[in-house]
Amino acid sequence: MTQTIESTEITEQTVLDSGWITLVWNDPVNLMSYVSYIFRSYFGFSREEADKRMLQVHNDGRAVVATGPREEMERHVEAMHDFGLWATVQKADA
Amino acid sequence: MIPFARDLDDGTLVASLSQPELTLVLTLAAQVADMLDDLARAPSIADPDAAALYESVGIGGSAAIHSDPAIARLLPDAYRGDADASRDFRGLTERSLAARKVANARAVVASLTLAEAAGGELRLDEAQVQSWLRTLADIRLTIAARLGIETDDEWPAEQESDEDSEIHDPDDDSLMMRDVYDWLGWVTETLLSELE
């Protein structure tokens, strides 16, 4: 009984906590090759995946590059700002 | 400039810059460091105990995004449309982020000072390459902010007509900065091409 309740709580907490995303926004300055390099070197994306998200940023104005707990998304945003990319955190359903 | 190439003996990236090129990048990197230096420092607190406590916690930061568009772009809001969350994030990260940008820019200055003494040969290890990539981006973002570039095609040369040319064309400086900006982009490309 106790175990079931704990397990339910953990699941709910995980779901609530995972509902955040890291967005990278288009800017006219950073080179496409630099953005792709950052996505590969920081997030560990394959070249294909990195180029896909980089083109999404370029063409759609933004792309989701990570999903997870809020604290983790804030760490990603700080790392993107470190590279000079424009990134923000928001709730996944916002 | 002779573009970056990898030294197969020790893995460093080596390029050769002319004296004007060295001076240019050195000056721009130093300007970025100076611009962010105040934000990277803890405010002066008279009470030594309070100052020590403040320093140990390592937090601080502006209440809102900076009014200087270049600083605002280098230290942007982390939340769109949520001033409270952006302020909280800024309080926890702004100082350390500014300090890292200053340290990267100073690492670029240091490597160029060594290059000047070595007849223009610039040699970068892995950590220095990371400082260079970030500082080149910060310099280009700063130039773009100073020139008011906000979209992909919005450059002064493309907007202005030269109907009323005067003795000193006010766009001369902007055009020169655009050349510098494009050249710094090319330097970034040559660095990246050696990292693939």
Interface residues (C-beta under 8 A of the other chain):
Chain A: D27 P28 V29 N30 L31 S33 Y34 Y37 E74 V77 E78 H81 D82 F83 G84 W86 A87 T88 V89 Q90
Chain B: R73 L74 L75 P76 D77 A78 Y79 R80 A85 F89 T93 L97 R100 K101 L133 R134 A137 D138 R140 L141 A144 I149 E150 T151 D152 D153 E154 G185 T188 E189 L192 L195
